[in-house]
Amino acid sequence: MIKASLRSHLTLWFAGLSLLTLLSVGVYVGHIATEQMKQASGNALLSTARSTAALLAVQLRERQLEVSLLSKAPIMRKGDLDAPDILTLMELRTQSRAEYAWMGVADANGQVRQAVNGLLVNQSVQQRPWFQAGMRGEYTGDPHEAVLLAKLLPGSASGEPLRFIDFAAPIRNAQGETIGVLGAHAHWRWVTQIVDSAVMQKDAIPQIEALIVDFDGKVLYPELLAGEQMPPDQLRSASGWSTGNGYVTASIAVPSPSNAKMTWYIMVRQPLDVALEPARTLLYKLLVLGLLAAVVFVLAAYFLASSLSRPIERLAKSAKQVQNHQPGAVFPQDHPVLEIAQLGRSLTGMTQSLLSKERELQEANASLEATVAQRTADLTQANADLLKLATHDALTGVFNRRRFDEKLAENSLLFQRTGRTFALLLIDADYFKRVNDTYGHAIGDDVLCQLAALIENTTRATDFVARYGGEEFAVLLPEVEEPDSPEVVAEKIRAAVEAAVFPTVGHVTVSIGVGVAEPSDRDSLALLKRADMRLYEAKGSGRNRVA
C-alpha cells in the first residue's frame, strides 16, 4: 500500500476542509435563497390574486347594482312592462356597456315582454334559474352556456361556446307587488378579460397564469383547463399560497355581491422552476465561486504544507539511514519552528542511545529466547489444564454437565442428518442422601468418585460418561446394536455397582433410566425427558433396577 507524504496529507486536508466549508455555505445560502424566493413569489402572486379578485368583485357589484337600479326606475314602477321607454332605457344601457349580450324584462309568468334587439320576445323564460331567483330578489349567477340565445347570437371567433353570467332583479309596481323580472346576460369573456387585464398589469412576474375556479374546485377559466379539479389545499391554504404540482399557486376568494349565489376563487400561479430560477442562478454562482476559492486554497495549502513538511522529510530520511545502518545520518538541530528543532535534538539523542542499547539487546536476546521457550511450554500445559477444567467435573474426573449438553446436541444433530440412532442412560445413586447424612459429605464425595470410576470401567471406549448433577450420572451410547444394546450396557453398570464394595459405606446401588433417540424427536430435550421418566419409573419400582 502506497502511503502519502505529510505534504500530501496537509494539502488534501486543507483543500478538503476549505471545499467542504465553501460548499456547505453555498448549499445553505442556496437553500435559504430558495425558501425566500418561494416566499417572495407566493406573496407576489397572492398580492396579484387579491387585487384581481377585488377588481372583479367591484365590476360584478357594479353590474348587479346597475341592473338593480334599472329595475327600480320610475318607468318600471308604473307597472306597464310594454312601455316603449323601458326598451329605450335598456338599449341605452347595453350600448354603453359592451359586456351585455342580452337585456330584457319578463312578466310574472315568465314571458319576455321586451328585450334589446327583440331577442326572445314573447318566449317563456319561466324555467330559467335567473328568472326564478329574480322573482325573489337580486341575483348574480355562475357562468353557464347559452341555451335560448345560442342560435340567435353570433358565435365566438375561437369556436368556444357562448357563456354568460346572469344578473336579475325583481320589478315591483307602486304597490310593492312583484310584476316581473329585469334580466341581463353578460358575456363570460368580459369576466375573463377583467382577470387577464388585472394579472397582466403585474408584468414583473414572468410566466404568470390566472385561473377562475368555482367553490368545488373545478376550473371555469381558461377554457383549456375547464372542468379540471384543483387540489383543496391550494384553494384554502392558510398562508394564501402553496407549492405543488410544479407551481407556486396563490388563491383568494372573490367577494360576492349581496344575494349572489356564487363563490369563485381567483388562482394565480407561476411555474416553480421559473419562480426559483434566481435562487438556482445564485446557487450556481456560489458553487462556482466556491470551486474557484477551493482551487486557490489548494495552492495556498500546498505551499504552506511544503514549508512545514520539508524539514520533517529530511528528518525522516536521516531516520531511515539509521534504520538501515547507513552512515552519514545528520539531524538538523536548528530550525525556526521550535518543535522541529526539538525533534532533531531528540532524534540525535535517540540514535546514540539506540546504538548502545542495541548491543545490550543482542545479549539479552539469547536469554529471552530461552525464557520464552519455557513460558511457552508452561502456557501450553496451563491451557490443557484449563481445557480439562472447562470440560470435566472437578470431583469425579468424568465430563461435566456443560460438556454433556454439547455432546448430546452433537449426537442429536448427527441422528437427524444421518439417522444413526444413539441412546442415553441416566444413572442415579439410590438413597445417597443417607450416605451424606450418616457418614458425612467427604465420604459421600469418595463414593461419587468410585461410582464414576465404576461406570467408566464398565462402559466402552466410545461411550461418553458425564456427571449430570449431584449423585446423577449420564452415559451417551453412540452404538446401540446387539450384543451391547442400551439395556445390556445399563444392566452391566447396575450389576457392577451392586457387586462393588465401597470403603466405610459398604454396598451402594443405582437406578438407571434408558432412552433411545426417535425420529419424532424435535430436539435433544425430548430424549432427555424420556430417559428422565424411565429413571423415575426405575426408582418407583423399588430402585436398583433398569427401566
N, C-alpha and C positions, 0 to 999 in steps of 0.2 A: 504493500500500500504506500503510495507516494504522499508524503506529508508536506503541507505548505509551510513556507517560511513565516517568521514573525512579521516581516514586511507585508506579505500577502494577507495574513490574518488581520493585521491592523487596517490595511486598506479596505478589505471586504467588510470589516465591522463598521468602520466609519461610513463607508458608502452605503451599506445596508441600512444602518440606523438613520442616516440622513434621508435616504429614499423612502424608507418606511414612514418617517415623520412627515415628509412633504406630501406623500400620497395620502396619508391619514388626514392631514389637514385639508388637502384638496377634496377628498371624498366627503369629509364632514361639512366643509363650506358648501360643496355642491348639493349635499342633502338639505342644508338649511335654505340654500337659494331655491331649490326645487319646491320646498314647502311654502316658502314666501311667495314664489311665483304662482303656486296653486291658490294661495290665499288672495293675492292681488287679482288674479284672473277671475276667481269666484266673486270677489267683491265688485269688480268692474262689471261683470255680467249681471250681478244682482242689481246694481245701480241702473243698468240699461233696462232690465226687466221691469223695475219699479217705475221708471219714467215712462216706458211704453205702456204698462198697464194703466198708469194714471191718465195718460193721454187718451187711451182707448175708452176708459171709463167716462172721461169728460165728454167725448164725442157721442157715446151711447146715451148719456144722460141728456145731452142737448137735443138729440133726435127724439128721445122719449118726451122731453118737455115740449118740444115743438109740436108733436102730434097731440099731446095733452091740451096745450093752449088752443090749438086749432079746433079741437073738438068742443071747446068751451066758448068759441066765438059767438057773438050775438046772433049772427045769421043762423047758427046751428040751434040755438036755444028757441028760435021761433017755432021749431017743430016741423017745418016743411023741408024734407030731405031732397025734394026735386027742384028746389030753388036754384036758378042759374048762377046766382052769386056764390053758391057753395063750390060749384065746379071751377069758377074763376079763381076763388081763393086757393083751391088745391093746385090748379095749374101754376099759379104764381110760386107756390112752394116748390113744386117739382122742377120748375125752370131755374130756380135759384139754387137748387140742391141737386147736383148730378147723381148723387148716390141713390136717389129714389127711383126704383124701376116701376113702381105702381103705387097709386094712392086712390082710395075710393071710400064711399060711405055705403053701408048696408043697413037696411031697416031691421027691426027687432026679429023678423022672421028669417033673416039671413040672406035676403035678396039684395043684390048690388043695385043701388038706385042711380048713382052717378060715379064716374071714375075718369081719371085723366086718360085722354085718347080713346075713351069709350070702351076700354078693355074690361071684360067680364060684366058689363052692364046687363041687368036682368037675369044674371046667373046666380045660383044659390051657393053661398059660402058658409052655410049653417054648420057644416061638419068640420070646418077648418078650426084648428086649435086657437088661432089668433082671434077669431070671431067669438068663440065660446068664452075665452078669457077676457076679451074686451067688453063683453056684456056685464062682467062682474067688476072690472076696474082696469087700471092702466096695465099694459103688458109689453114686455120685451122678451122675445123667444130665442131659442137656439137656432143655428143655421139649418136650413133644410133645402132640398131640391125643389125646383119649381114644379108644381102639379098642374094647376089650371092655366098658368101663363106660359108653360113650356113651349106650346105651339104658336103663341101669339107674339113672343118677343124674339128678336134675332139671337142666335147662339153666339157663344164667345169665340174669338179668333183661334184660341188654343184647342177648341173642341171639348173643353171641360163642361160638365152640366151646369146649368144656371142654378145658383144657390142664393137664397135670400135670408135676411133677418127681418122678422116681423115686429112692427110696432103697432099698438092698438090702444084706443081709449074710448070709453063709453060716451055717447051723445045723449045728453039729458035736456028735456024741454024746460020751460019756465017753472013748471010744477015739480021739477026734480025727477020726473019719470024717465027711465032709460028707453029711448025710442030707436036706438041704432048704435052702430059702431063705426068709428073712423079708423081705417086700417091703412098701413103703409108698408111696402116691401122695399127694403134697402138692399142694394147689391152686396153680396158677401165680399166681392173684391174691394169694396170700399173699406171694409174692416181690415183686410189683409194689406191694403195699401197704407193704411194708418200705421199698422205694426211695422211694415217694412221701412217706411219713411222714418219712423222713430228710431229703429235699430240702425239704419244706415247712417244716421247722424253721428253715431259712435264709430267714425271711420278709423279711429286709432286702434281698434280691436280687430286684428286680421281674422278672416275666415269665420266670421260670426254668423250664426243661423238662428232665426226666430221661428218658434212653433206656437200654435194655439191649441190647447188641449182642454177637453171637457172635464167634468167632475170625475168621471170614471177612469180618466187617464188615457182616453183614446184621442189620437191626433186629429184635429179638424183642419189644420193648415200646417205645412204646404200640402198640395194635392198629392205629391208623390208619396208622402208618408201617411195619407189619410187612412184612418182605421187602425193604425199601428198602436199597440199598447205600450205606454211608458211606465217604468217602474214606480210604485207608490212612494218609495223613499226619495225619488228625485222631485216629486210634486210637493211633498210635505216635509222637506228636510228642515231640521231645527235651525240650521245656520242660514237657510235660504238657498244654499248651493251645495253641490256634491260632485263627486267624481265617480264615473262608472261607464262601462261600455265604450271606453275610449274617448269620453268627452268630459269637459268641465261644464256642468249644467246648473243654471240658476233659474228658479221658478218663483212666481208671485201670482197670487190670485187677483183677478180683475175685480175691483169694487163694483158690485152690481147696482144698476139703477133701482130706485124704490119699486117694490112689487115685481121686479124682474124674476122670471122663472128660469134662471140660468146661473151656472157657475163655470167660469173659464179660468184657465191658467195661461199666463204668458211664460213660455220657457225660452230662454236664450242660452245657446250652448256654443262651445268652441272646441275643436279637436284638442285632446290632451297633448298630443305631440306638438301642436302649434303653440299652445299655452306655455309649455315647458321648454320651448326652443331656446329662449335666452338663458335659462338655467343650464341647459346642456352645453351651450356655447361657452358659458362661464366655466363649467366643469372641465371641458376640453382644454381651455386656455390654462386653467390651473394645473392640469395634468402635464401639459407640455412644458409649462414653466417649472413644474416640479422635476421633470426629467432633465431639463437643462441645468437646473440647480444641482441635481444629483451628479451630473457629469462634472460640474465644477468642484463639488465636494469630493468626488473620487480623485480628481487630480491633486487637490489640496491634501487629501488624506494620504495619497501615495508619497508625496514629497515629505510630509510630516513623518510617515512611517519609516521612510528611508533614513531620515536623520536619526531616528530613535533606534532603528534596528541594526545599523551598520556597525557600531561598536560591539553590540551584542553578538553579531555574526562573527566578528574577529575573536571574541572570547570563546565562542562555540568551536571555531576552527582550532584554536590552541588546545582546548579541552580534548578535541578529537585526536590531536597529535599525542597528548599524554596517554590517552586510552590505547592507542596503537603502539605505544613505546617508541615513538619517533622523537628525535632530538629537535631542539630549536623552538620549543613551545614558549611563547612570551605572552604574558597577560598584562595589558595596559593598566597602570595603576593611577593615572592622572586623566581625568575627564571632567568636562563641565557639569555633567549630570552626576550628582552625589552617589546615587545608588549604583551606577555603572562603575564608578571608581572603587566603591566598597566591594563590589562583586569581583573586580580584578584582583584586589589585595587578598580577598578571601580565597579565590581560586589558587593564587600563588602559595598561600599557606597550606591549603588542602593538598596541593601537588607534593610539596615537601613532606608533609605528614604521610601522604599515601605511599611514597617510596619507602619510608621507614617501616610503615605498618605492613607493607607487602611481604617483607622478609619474615616478620613475626607471624603473619597469616600462613605462610608456607609451612612454618614449623608447627603451628597449631593444627594444620590441616590433617596431618597424619594421625595425631591423637584424636582428632574429631571423628575421623572415619571409623576408627575402632570403637569409639563411644556410640556412634550412630548404629553400627552393626549390632552392638549389644542391646541398644534400646529397641532396635527393630525386632530382635528376637523376643525381647520381653513384651513388646506390644502385640506380637503375633500370639504369644501364649495368653496374654490378657484378653485379646479378642475371642480366642477359643473359649476361655473361661466364661466370658460374658455371654457368648452364644449358648453355652450349656445352661447358664443360669436363666437365660430367657426362655429356654425350651424344656427344661427338666425341673421336676419337683425337688425342692431343696432337701426334703426329709428322706424320701424313699429312693431318689435317683432315677425313677422312671419319668416318662414325659409328663408335662404339666397340662392343666386344663386348656390353656390358650393354644398350645401346640396340637392338642387333641381336636379342638374345634376346627383348626386349619386342615388337619388331616382328614377329618370327617367330611368337610366341604369338598376337598380334592377328590375323595373316593365317590362322593355323590355326583359331582360333575362328570367324572370318568364313566360312572354307571349310566348316566343319562346319554352320554355320547356314544358309548360302545356296547351298552347292555351287559357289561361284566358285573355280575352280582357280587356283593360283599355282605358281611354280617357284622353285627355289633353285640358285644357282651357287656352288660352292666353288672358288676360284682359288688356286693355289699356285705361287710363283716357282720355276723349275727351277734346281737347283744353286746356290741362293742362299748356301749356306754357303761356297762357293768365293769368292763376291764379298767376303764379310766377311773370309775368311782372306787373300785376295790384296790387296785394296785398303783394308781397314780398315772398321770399323763406321760411321764418318762417311760414307764413300762408299756403304755399304750403306743407310744411312738416306735418302740422296738418291735412291737407286734406288727405295726403297719409296714415297717421296713422288711421284716421277714416275710410278710404276706406278699409284698411287691416282688421280692426275690423268687418266691414260690411260683407266682403267676408267670414271671418272665422265663423261669426254667421249664415250665410246663408247656408254654406256647412255642410256636415255630419262629424261625428267624425272620420270616416275612410278616409275622403278626405285629401289631402296634399296641403296646401296653402303656397306659397313662393313668395317673391318679386323677379321678374325676372330681373329688372333693371329700374332705373328711375321711371316713372309712370306706368310701366308694372308689372302685377302680373301673376302668373301661378298656376293652380289648377290641380292636378292629381286625377282622379276619378277611383279607382280600381274596383268599381261596376258600370256597365253600363246597368243593366236590368231595365225594367219598374217597378214602375212608375217613378223612379228617373233616367231617361235617361240623357245623357250628355246635350242634348238640353234643357231639363226641368230644370236641375241644373243651366245651363248658364242663362236661362231666369229669374229664381228666383234672381240670383245675379244682373242681369241688372235692374230688376224692383225694387229691394231693394235699389240699389244705386240711381235710378232715384227718388224714393219717399223720400229719406233721405234729411234732411236739414243740411247743413254744416255751422257752425258759420262763420260769416263775408262773406263767399263766396256765400252762398245760395244753389243752386242746382248744382250738377255735374253728368254727365252721363259717361257711359263706353261703349266701343265696345268690343265684345268677338268673338274670333275665336275658333271653336271646331274641334278637330281632334281625330279620333279613330284609334287605332293600327290595322294594317292589316297584314295578313300572309306574304305578299310580301315584307314587310319592312326588309331591311338588318340589320338596327340598329335603335337606338332611334332618329338619326338625321333626318330620313325620316318623322317620326311623327311630329317632331318639325317644320320641314319646311312646312308640310301640315297645321298644326294649324296656323302658321305664315301667310300663304297665305290666310286662311279663315279670319284672323284678318284684313288683308288689304282689303279683299272683304267687310267686315262689315264697315270699315271706308269709303271705296269708295262708298258704298250705302247710305251714309248720316249719319253715326255714330249712337250711342245709339241703337245698334241692335246686334243680334246674327247671325253669319254666320256659 
